[in-house]
Amino acid sequence: MIKDLVPFVHFYDQDFVDMYDRSWVWIDELWKQGTTANGFEGNYLSYPGQTTFNQFYHCFTTLFLVYSNQNNSPFPLLDYFYKKQEADGAIRGEYSIEDGRPVFTADNPEGVSPPLFAYVEYQFYHKIGNKKRLKEVIPILEKQYAWLAATFQKSNGLYSVPASACQSGNIRREHMYYPVDFNTIVAINALYLSAIGDILNDKEISFRYKRYYFALKTRINSMMWDPQTKFYYDLDIKENRLPYKFIGAYWTLLGEIPNDEKAGHLVEYLKDPKEFGTENPFPGVPVSSGDFSESGNGLNGGVSTVNTYMVVKGLQKFHEFVFGRECAIRHMYFLLDTLHPDAETMGDVWEAYLPNKEGCSQTTEIQNFPQRRFLPYAGLVTITMMIENIIGLDISLPRKTVNWVMPSLEAMGIENLSLKRNLITILSNKTDRGWEIRLESEKLYYFTIEILDEHKKKTLPIPSGKCSMLIDKL
């Protein structure tokens, strides 16, 4: 059984644990072998009705497969795209599942996709600890960056790509020429290429991409931020800000683009029920938009897990862990309520959900929407955010560290998580002696526990074997 091979989670709401377990079972059922015809050398996670290998979907899929204890390797999902790289550095957004050829469309003639590889590889390094891989992929990522700059960067320093390249669905982006989300993701790409340079102790790479990052960050802040409404916007061809808000502007939090003051204004929009603060956070456009729809209408009111993941991870960058965790929990409940709408009926997981009640977003504007059993997105909350935000574990294999942030003392934890060929278990429970953290490990690692309500934080070396700590003694 696949769930005996992956880490086992504990949480006070058993429905969350069941959803986590069910996700791994689905992954096992949807795990496929590539064919000689499509040139996909390895196994991959599919979804019903899949016709292409989609770079955007595959990047997010890897962010939960890293928790499979290497039973469902995330590496082939990215290596496939790397092997398709063209001489000028181009890696296309989609390739046919039949013959492996790139898929071009009239509204995206270059087949460009948001460049997330460096961000994902950085996450790999901290979850799986393979420095050799970073050395192998950095030339590929540098070539892709050079192709993006040569093909899409304009004289003002910003990037111009079509709306369909931004993966924003049917959100209306008329007259958009410089997209805020795509430009921010290019900046994120540069930021993490610089971080990879630091890991490899390559000062030249680190400095060069830091320079690219700050140049783009400066342009986004000076040209796309509106000081009156305190929000980031797309620009038209004449560099005028376009007067519509949408969730893609929140990539700026993940990219550390705003200062603390600007970030504070962005967070207020997320908390406001008249803006992005719907019961199921966060819709593609705010409630105040004329395009907002309670029935979702694709992403015009529809809530996509990938956007919720992106915002929650951005909130962490600005010390909003508790609010981000609350939003991850709320979103998980909407997945559960849609999966089990009543005692007799069995639902499914979908590409996007309704903003204020259970059910999936519907539309006639996008073909085959919403996609059913869509794990490339669902797994981000049922596995990745479950471990990292709802339970609250931050793991780094190279550093041999596990940081556990708990808003308050609750019964939860993880068992048999692989930490560089070292299975570890971390559980909190209330005992006769008070709240206790039980730890088990085969090798030494460093453990930091932070309980926000109790204002307690402690870092301890955890020896091999079993041990426990009493919270009251911290």
Summary of the structure (lengths in Angstrom):
residues: 474
radius of gyration: 21.8
end to end distance: 38.8
largest distance: 68.2
contacts: 1642
relative contact order: 0.10
helix: 40%
strand: 19%
